[in-house]
């Protein structure tokens, strides 16, 4: 068995494992919503296969892989059944799903980017379809249950991790190293998602931010600062004027006192004479 065949079989195994894991995650949401078995299967298929099927449909390079390889649909069904039969809660289950989901999403993002490049498209479409492959299934799940898609904000970096996973994949694929492209994309994106979850890294949220409002507020702050500066200059000039007036008054009083003394001295001289 050649290295290429070993790589293909290993990738297929990990990809199917990711499908099963994503199916379990979709089934866990179905359990939260108290769906029946049909709901479990539907959400599992959406999460596990939705992003890849949308990517293949957009590339238009034959039928989606999920429809030609029975292991993919079977893996999604298996994930739904596991979630339906088992209640996987607790700290360690949560940690396992966080780490595994991060690396699976990054692997799918790198795979989507590589397949887009192999189809003859450029770097931009490769990044776009890589992200769609990684997080598209989760978006379908959230929309199906009436939630705002989690990747739209308020959560730690997830779609950003999928995007970052496509960068080393694209670079190494262009250097004719597809195996390293996939592995590096999985490692970089997965580690970023795990670190973001650990350290609570999030993108900034727009809390009714407006550029025009910000500019107006900046001008108002500038105008207030200039007004305060003018007031301070006027106050300084006023204090200087008061000080000068005081000095002039003191000088005038001293001169008046001296003049009075001179007059008294003259009078005395005149009287003495």
C-alpha positions in Angstrom: 0.0 0.0 0.0 1.4 3.3 -1.0 1.7 6.4 1.1 -1.0 8.1 -0.9 -3.4 5.3 -0.3 -2.5 5.3 3.4 -3.2 9.0 3.6 -6.5 8.6 1.7 -7.7 5.8 4.1 -6.6 7.8 7.2 -8.3 10.9 6.0 -11.5 9.0 5.2 -11.5 7.4 8.6 -11.0 10.8 10.4 -13.6 12.5 8.2 -16.2 9.8 9.0 -15.3 10.1 12.7 -15.9 13.8 12.4 -19.3 13.1 10.7 -20.3 10.8 13.6 -19.1 13.4 16.1 -21.1 16.2 14.4 -24.1 13.9 14.3 -23.9 13.4 18.0 -23.6 17.2 18.5 -26.7 17.7 16.3 -28.5 15.0 18.3 -27.6 16.8 21.6 -29.4 19.9 20.3 -32.4 17.7 19.4 -32.4 16.3 22.9 -32.4 19.9 24.3 -35.4 20.7 22.1 -37.1 17.3 23.0 -37.4 16.1 19.4 -38.3 12.6 18.4 -36.0 10.2 16.5 -36.8 11.9 13.2 -35.7 15.2 14.6 -32.5 13.6 15.9 -31.7 12.2 12.5 -32.6 15.4 10.7 -30.4 17.6 12.8 -27.6 15.1 12.8 -27.6 15.0 9.0 -27.7 18.8 8.8 -24.8 19.3 11.1 -22.6 16.4 9.8 -23.2 16.8 6.1 -24.7 20.2 5.4 -21.5 22.2 4.9 -19.9 19.6 2.7 -22.9 19.0 0.5 -23.4 22.8 0.1 -19.7 23.1 -1.0 -20.0 20.2 -3.5 -23.2 21.7 -4.9 -21.5 25.1 -5.4 -18.4 23.6 -7.0 -20.6 21.6 -9.5 -17.9 18.9 -9.8 -20.2 15.8 -9.7 -22.6 14.7 -6.9 -21.8 15.5 -3.3 -19.4 13.0 -1.7 -21.9 12.4 1.1 -24.2 10.8 -1.5 -21.6 8.7 -3.1 -19.9 7.3 0.0 -22.4 5.4 2.2 -20.1 5.8 5.3 -21.0 9.5 5.5 -24.8 9.1 5.8 -24.3 6.1 7.9 -22.0 8.0 10.2 -24.6 10.8 10.6 -27.3 8.2 11.4 -25.0 6.6 13.9 -24.3 9.9 15.6 -28.1 10.6 15.9 -28.7 7.1 17.4 -25.9 7.6 20.0 -27.3 11.0 21.0 -30.8 9.5 21.2 -29.7 6.6 23.3 -27.1 8.3 25.6 -27.2 11.4 27.6 -23.6 12.7 27.4 -23.3 15.5 30.0 -20.6 16.5 32.5 -17.3 18.3 32.5 -15.2 15.7 30.7 -17.8 15.1 27.9 -18.0 18.8 27.4 -14.2 19.1 27.2 -14.0 16.2 24.7 -16.6 17.7 22.4 -15.0 21.1 22.5 -11.6 19.8 21.5 -12.9 17.2 19.0 -15.3 19.7 17.4 -12.5 22.3 17.0 -10.2 19.9 15.1 -13.0 18.4 13.0 -14.3 21.8 11.9 -10.7 22.9 11.1 -10.1 19.7 9.1 -13.3 20.2 7.1 -12.3 23.9 6.5 -8.9 22.8 5.2 -10.5 20.1 3.1 -13.0 22.5 1.6 -10.2 24.9 0.7 -8.1 22.2 -0.9 -11.1 20.8 -3.0 -11.9 24.3 -4.2 -8.3 24.8 -5.3 -8.3 21.4 -7.0 -11.5 22.4 -8.9 -9.6 25.3 -10.4 -10.9 28.2 -8.3 -8.8 30.9 -6.7 -7.7 31.7 -3.2 -10.8 33.8 -2.3 -13.3 31.1 -3.2 -11.1 28.6 -1.4 -11.3 30.5 1.8 -15.1 31.1 1.4 -15.9 27.4 0.7 -13.5 26.3 3.4 -15.4 28.2 6.0 -18.8 27.1 4.6 -17.6 23.5 4.7 -16.6 23.9 8.3 -19.5 25.8 9.9 -22.3 25.5 7.3 -23.8 22.5 9.0 -24.0 24.3 12.4 -25.8 27.2 10.7 -28.4 24.9 9.2 -28.9 23.3 12.6 -29.4 26.7 14.4 -31.8 27.9 11.7 -33.8 24.7 11.8 -34.4 25.0 15.6 -35.2 28.8 15.4 -31.9 30.1 16.8 -29.6 32.8 15.7 -26.6 31.0 14.2 -23.9 30.8 16.9 -21.2 32.0 14.5 -22.8 35.4 14.2 -21.4 36.7 17.4 -21.4 36.4 21.2 -19.3 33.3 21.2 -15.6 32.5 21.2 -13.8 32.3 17.9 -15.2 29.5 15.7 -15.8 30.6 12.2 -12.5 32.6 12.5 -10.8 29.3 13.4 -12.2 27.7 10.3 -11.0 30.7 8.2 -7.5 30.6 9.7 -7.3 26.8 9.0 -7.6 27.5 5.3 -4.5 29.7 5.2 -1.8 27.1 5.7 -3.8 24.7 3.7 -3.8 27.0 0.7 -0.1 27.9 1.0 1.1 24.3 1.4 -1.3 23.0 -1.4 0.3 25.6 -3.7 3.7 24.1 -2.8 2.4 20.7 -3.9 2.2 19.3 -0.3 -1.5 18.2 0.1 -0.9 16.0 3.1 0.9 18.8 5.1 -1.7 21.2 3.9 -4.5 19.2 5.5 -2.5 18.4 8.7 -1.3 22.0 9.2 -4.8 23.5 8.6 -6.3 21.0 11.1 -3.6 21.9 13.7 -3.6 25.6 13.3 -7.4 26.0 13.2 -8.1 23.5 16.0 -5.5 25.0 18.4 -6.9 28.5 17.7 -10.5 27.3 18.5 -9.4 25.5 21.6 -7.3 28.5 22.8 -10.2 30.8 22.1 -12.5 28.7 24.2 -10.0 28.5 27.0 -9.1 32.2 27.1 -12.5 33.6 26.0 -11.3 35.2 22.9 -14.1 36.9 21.0 -14.5 39.2 18.1 -15.8 42.7 19.0 -19.6 43.0 19.0 -21.3 46.0 17.4 -23.3 47.5 20.2 -25.2 50.0 18.0 -21.9 51.4 16.8 -22.1 54.2 14.1 -19.2 55.8 12.4 -21.2 59.1 11.8 -22.2 59.1 15.5 -18.6 58.5 16.5 -17.4 61.4 14.3 -20.1 63.7 15.7 -19.2 62.8 19.3 -15.5 63.4 18.5 -16.3 66.8 17.1 -18.4 67.6 20.2 -15.7 66.5 22.5 -13.2 68.6 20.5 -15.5 71.6 20.7 -15.9 71.2 24.5 -12.1 70.9 24.9 -11.6 74.1 22.9 -14.3 75.9 24.9 -12.6 74.8 28.1 -9.3 76.0 26.7 -10.7 79.4 25.8 -12.3 79.7 29.2 -8.9 78.9 30.8 -7.2 81.5 28.6 -9.9 84.1 29.5 -9.6 83.2 33.2 -5.8 83.5 32.9 -6.1 86.9 31.1 -8.6 88.0 33.7 -6.4 87.0 36.6 -3.5 88.7 34.9 -5.5 91.9 34.5 -6.6 91.8 38.2 -3.0 91.3 39.2 -1.8 94.2 37.1 -4.7 96.4 38.4 -3.7 95.5 41.9 -0.1 96.3 41.2 -1.1 99.6 39.6 -3.3 100.4 42.6 -0.5 99.6 45.0 1.9 101.8 43.0 -0.6 104.6 42.9 -1.1 104.4 46.7 2.6 104.4 47.3 3.0 107.4 45.0 0.1 109.2 46.7 1.7 108.5 50.1 5.1 109.9 48.9 3.4 113.0 47.5 1.6 113.6 50.8 4.9 113.3 52.7 6.6 115.7 50.3 3.8 118.3 50.8 4.0 118.0 54.6 7.7 118.5 54.5 7.3 121.6 52.3 4.8 123.1 54.6 7.1 122.5 57.6 10.0 124.2 55.8 7.8 127.1 54.9 6.6 127.5 58.5 10.1 127.2 59.8 11.3 129.9 57.5 
